Every structure is written in C-alpha cells, then in structure tokens.
Amino acid sequence: METLTNQKATRQYFDNLVQSDRLEVDDDNCKTLEIAKNYLAQSQYGISWSDLKQFCQDAAVIEPSNTMRLSRSVEITPTEVWPFLVEPDNLIRWHIPTVMEFVVGGRFEFKNAWAGTIGAIEEDRLVRFDADEGGCTTFSVKRKDQGSQIVITDVMAPQFRITKELISNKKTIQENQPGGVGTHWSGVLSGWHCAIDELVNLMEWV
C-alpha cells in the first residue's frame, strides 16, 4: 500500500480503477472479470482487488457514507487561490465548463454534469453549490503556515441514484454505488482527485 500514498500514484490508481470496470475479457485468457481485476491489482500494486476498492474509500476522507472531503496544501495565499474557485474562466482550467450568477441564490451549471443555486459565499474563504437534486459541493480555502489549504467537500443527496446517463455499462445501482443509494462511487472519487490535482498544478504558476 505504501506506493499508493503520494498524489501521482493515487491519481494513477483511480485512473486504473475506473478503466478496469470497462475491461473486455478474453475468455481464452481469463474466465471472469473479477479474475481480470485481481490480476490488474496484483500486477500493478501487489494487493488484492478488494484492498484496492477499500483504498478508493480511504484515499479521500469519507465521513458519513454520503460525504467526501479532499484537501491539498499550496504555497500561495487564500486571496490568490480564490479566483480559481469561483471564476468560470479559471474553473474550466481544472474542473469543467461552468456558468453562474455569482451571488447567494444565483443559478449555476457545471455543463453536462449538474446545476443548482449558490447556497453560500464567504469572500476569499468558501463557496457552496447546492444541487437541484439535493446534496452540495463546497470549495473552501484557508491560510495554512505560509500558504493555503484547499478543501473540496462533496455531499451526496441521500436519495441520489446514478442515472443511465452517468454510467456506460449495465451494472446495478448497488455495484456502482457500493454503499447504496446516496453514496459515492469510484468514478466520482476519481474525478475529484484528478480535478484537485489539476488545480494544485495551476497554483504552481500563480
């Protein structure tokens, strides 16, 4: 497990985790998808597939089953970080295309993903996006030593189910949301990890 603790290895892990769910199994070489997944886990990381799935949960802080929190430290001030959390021209550089009316109660849309209203703004500190389907995502930043700590907190709506548009296979809800309805799954964890890593990379140029 030690090789999975740094940022680069964590991101590689998530990329492989998501891709492995789309493996096409050759029956001549592998009888079941589970065997293929175990082979992938053992050959790349030396651990079992079930341990990899557990690492997926442990790599981010999972508080209640519907809440995930990721954090990174950067060597610039919260004031310098803030525009990258709230300005559409900057959000597209590390997240996805976004339109918003940047006032509390204003509408926002993360293109082809989700939409809702802005639930809270604290200048140079946090913005909370409340989804129409329930749940919310908060981008926050605070001073830490000589730099800042960036935190992304994603709260899944208790009733949220993955729609057919969000998955590319015919697996059941329970398989894609291991904790059941209203819980995170590997694709979401992978996406947020990749996004926050991109954000940190941008901070190096500020």
N, C-alpha and C positions, 0 to 999 in steps of 0.2 A: 504493500500500500504506500510505502514511502515515496515511490516515484510519481505518485499522483498528487502530491501536496502542493506543487508550485502551479502558478497560473497557467503556464503554457501547457503543462501536462493535463491540467484539469480541463482546459478547453479541448485538447485533443481527445480526451476521454469522452466528453459529451458528444463531440462530432461523431466518434465511432459508435457510441451508444445509439444515437439516432439512426445512423446508416445501417447498423446491424439489424434494425427492425425491418429493413427493406431488402435484406439478402434474398437472392433467388437460390434456392438449394438444389444442387445437383444430386439426385437420388443415387447416382452411381458412387458418389464420394461421401455423401452424408445423408443419413436416413431421416433426420428430423431437424427442424430449425433450431431446437434447443441445443442439439449437439453442435451445430454451427456457431451458436452464440457462445457456448462454453469454450469452443476451440479459439474463437476470437479473443475471449477474455484471458485464457491461459497463455496463448502465444504472445500477446502484447503486454499483459500486465502480471501474469503469473498468479492470478487469483480466479476464483470461480465466477460464473455469470451472476449468481445470486449476490456475491460480495460486491460486484460492480454495481448492481442495482441499488444495494444499500449505500454505496459510496455516492450514488446520484442523490440520495436524500441527505447524506451527511455533508456534502460539499457546500451546500447552502444551509443557512440556519432555518430549519423547519420548526416553527413554533407550535401553534395549533396546526392541525392537519391541513388547513386551508391557507396558511400564511408562510411566505418565504422571504428571507432577508439576505441580501448580498451587500458586501461592503468592500471598499478599496481605499487605500491612502494615496494621496498625491501631494506633490511639493509646491502647490500654489494656493493662494488664498481662496476662501469661500466666495468672495466677490468676483474673482476671476473664473471660478467654476460655474457660477450661477447662470450666465448666458447659455451655456451648453445644456442646461437642464430645462430651459423654458423657451428658447427661441427656435422656431421651426427651421430656419436655415442651418442651425447647429444640430438640432435633433436628427435631421436626415443624415448627418455625417456619422452617427454612431447607433441610431435606433432605426426608425422608419419615417417615411414622409408624414408630416403632421400639419394639420391646420387647427387653429384655435383662436378664440377670443379670450385674451389673457386677463380675465377678471374673474373673481369668485362668482360662480353661477354661469359663466360663459361656456359656450359649447366648444368641444374639441373632437378631433377624429384622428386616430392613428390609422392611416389609409390601409384598407383591406385587412384590418385587424379588429379594432373596436372603437367605440365612441361613447361620449357621455358629457358630463359637466365638470367644470373645475370646482372642487369642493373646498379647497383651502390654498391660500398663498401667504407665505411669510418671506418677504424680500430677503434675498441672499441666504435663505435658510431651507425652505421646503415648498413644494407644490404637490397637491394631491389631486389625482384624476379619478373621479367617481364614474364607473362604467354604468351604462344603461341597464345592463343585465345584472347588476349588483356587483359587489366587490370593488376594490380600488387599488391604485398603484401610487405610491408616494416616492418622489425623488427628493432626497434631502442632502444637505451638506453642512458640516460644522467644522470649526477650527480644531486642528489637532497638531500639537507641537508647533513646528514651523510651517505646516501645510494644512491640509484638509482631509476629512474623512467623508467619502461619498457613500450614501446608502440608498439602495433601491429596495423597497418593501412592496411585495405583491400579495394582495389578499384576494383569494378566490371566493366568488359568491357561493354560499352553502349549497344552493340548488344547481350550480353550474354543471352542465354536461357537455362533453366535446361534441360538436356538430360534425356532420359528414364533411362539411367544407374544410374543417380543420385537420382532418386525418386523411391519409392517402391509401388506407387499406380497410379491410372489413372486420377488424378486431372489435371485440365488445368494449363497452364503456369501462368495465372493470379492468380489462387488460391495459387500456390506455390511461386510465386514472386508477393506479394501484390502490390508493386509499379510498376509492369510491367516489361518488358524485361530490363535487365541490373541493376536490384535492388536485394538487399539481401533478404533472407528468413529465417525462424526460424531455419532450420537445420544448416545453416552457422553460424548464431549468436550463437546457442547452442554449436557448435563445437569449435569456437574460444574462447568462455567463458571457456569451460572445459579445453582447451589446456593451456590458460594463467594461470588458477588456478593451473594446474599441474606444470607449470614452476615455479610459486611462491613457491609451496611446495618444489620443488627441491632446491630452493635458501636457504631454512632453514638449509640445510645440508652442505652448502659450508663454 
